[in-house]
Amino acid sequence: MRKTDTDILISGGGIAGLTAACAFGTAGFSVLCVDPAPPVTDEGEAGADLRTTAFLQPARTLLERAGLWDRLAPHAAPLQVMRIVDAGGESHDARDIADFDASDISEAPFGWNFPNWLLRRELLARIAELPRVTFRPGTATTTLTTREGEALLGLSDGTAQRCRLLVAADGRNSDIRRQLGIGVTTWRYGQKALAFSVQHGKPHNNVSTEIHRTGGPFTFVPLPDLDGRPRSAIVWMETGPRVAELQALPVAAFEAAITERSANLFGPLKLIGRRSVWPIISQHAHRLSGQRSALIGEAAHVVPPIGAQGLNMSLADIRELLDLAIAAPGDLGSAAMLDRYQRARWLDIRLRVTGIDLLNRAAMAENPMLRDLRRFGLKTLYDVRPLRHAVMRAGLGAV
């Protein structure tokens, strides 16, 4: 078995793994990133990830450090206002609307939204510019042995790789995490998310709109206009059986259903492309590191798609590892470095996973008294200005 060396091996070529490869490669480390599935980088291809990702404001610094921001900026849809709508009454109309405007706390927008398939395309283009970074799609990690000074991995292409730091970015069902013997705690909601894009008559004005009603949030996230018409990405969280019904609807009936569910805030909605379905869970690993190994992204934590926290938590993981690696490159992958990583990220991850779990349960509430309590909480949060600003800053603090 041919054996080669690298500073960092990243298992997982999703957005988090590829971003980590760009960040470490730009900093001068040698990096190998492997993933068993070739990435889909065209919206029209089968298997394309039609979801979108909002990089919150602090993420821009990491993207700049990784040489990514200039590539992404032309495709960005700014998120200036986060609008929360309570539509939990009997009529399902918008009962209360609260606008959280980034200008209250910053000169920049809350963040910028991008299609996931486009992010993969631009991340791979950046990797191609980095001489010390290799991406090997169609290759999985198969075996793992760790020692005090190195991690040794067997790969599905028959080669072996020795590295100083192994980064597990291989998702919520992480095989690296399993091989390290790290357990997880998982919460299930009986929910799934339906992701798709729409065009609509009324402009979104760079407002991200989250409509709360029994079943889960219905979220519009702005995208750049298409053929001169406003366009948004939507994530509709509902019970599993309801999502199956919606997925099976003919296009015209589906468009009627999403227009009704949107409280008609944007006028009639027209579906663009296909619908995709994703399971909803909350999950956190029992620890964030093992010998010569660090967990990032969904290998470490999973949250429902509320408040754009998921990938931004992953970027916080990457930033912390990157800072530790640059501060003491000779310490890369050491027990001392990984202990510092654990201490730096553990509390923030636990607080965010717990907080988003509570928000999701509140959004799902069916009992009228609980719906009214949710409405009261939203009004209180919005009306008390210092509280509103504190919550806005906390939401941005994910990276």
C-alpha positions, 0 to 999 in steps of 0.5 A: 500500500503506497503511503504519503504524508500531508499536514492535514487530511479532511474527510468530507467534501461538503461546504464545510470540508471544502472551506476548511481546505481553502482556509488551511491551504491559503495559510500554507499547510499541505491539505488532502480533502477526500469525499466518496461522492463527486460534487455536483456543481451545476443547478440542473444536474441530478443530485444538485443541492438546491438549498441555500446557505446564508453566510452571516456577517462575521463569516466574511473575514474567514472567507477573505482569509481563505481567498474565497470572498472575491469569488463569491461576492458577485453571486451574493444576495444581501440579507439586510432585514430578518423578518419574523412573522407570526401566522399562528391564528385560526385564519393563518394570516400574518398576526404580527410582523417583527423586522430586525434590521442590520442597520440597528447594529452595523453598517453591513447586512446580517449576511449574504445568501448563496445557492449550495451548488454554486458554493461548491463550484466556487470552492473547487475553483479556489482549491484549483488555485492552491498548489498545496491542496488536493481534492480527491472526489470518489475516495472515502476513508476506510480505516483509521489508526491514531498515534501520539504523533500522527493519524494513519488512514486507509483510503478506498483507492488503495492508498494510505495517508499519514497526517498530523491533523485529521479533520472530520467533516463527513457529516451527521453520520460521520464514520470518522467520529464512529471510528474515534469512539465518540458518541452523539446525543440526538433529538428528533422532531418528526419533521422534514424540510422541503427546499425549493426556489420560487419567483414572486411578484413582490420584491423581497427587498433583501428581507429574509422572512421566517413565517411561524405556524404549526408544523414549523417555520416557512422561510424565504431567503433572498436570491438575485433576481432571475430574468428580471423577476424577484426570486427567493429560496424557501425552506418549509419545515413540516411533519414528515407525512405532510411533507410527503403529501406536498412533495407529491402534489402537481405543480399547480396545486403545490404553488397554491399551497405555498402561496397560502402558507406564505400568508400571501406576503409576496403574491402568487409564488411560481416554483422554479425547478424541483423540490428536495426533502431533508430530514430535521434533527438536532445533534451534538457530539459528546466531544469535539476531538480525539487523538490527532483528530478534530470534528467540525460541521455536522460531524460535531453538531446539527441544528434545524435550519433556523436563524442561519446558524448551521453552517455558520457554526461550522465556520466557527469551528474552522476559524478556531482550528485555523487560528490555533494552527497558525499560532503554533504550527509545530503543535498542529494536531497535538493533544494540547491544541485539540484540548484548546479547540474543545474548550473554545467551541464546546460551550457555544455549540451546546448553547446554540444547539439547545437554543435552536431546539427550543425555538423549533419546538416553539415554532411547531406548537399546536396548542392555542395557548402555546401559540399565543405565548410564542406570539407574546415572546416575539412581541416582547423581544421586538419591543424591548430595544436593548433585548432586540439588539442583544439577540441580534448580536448573539445571532451574528456571534456564530463565527 
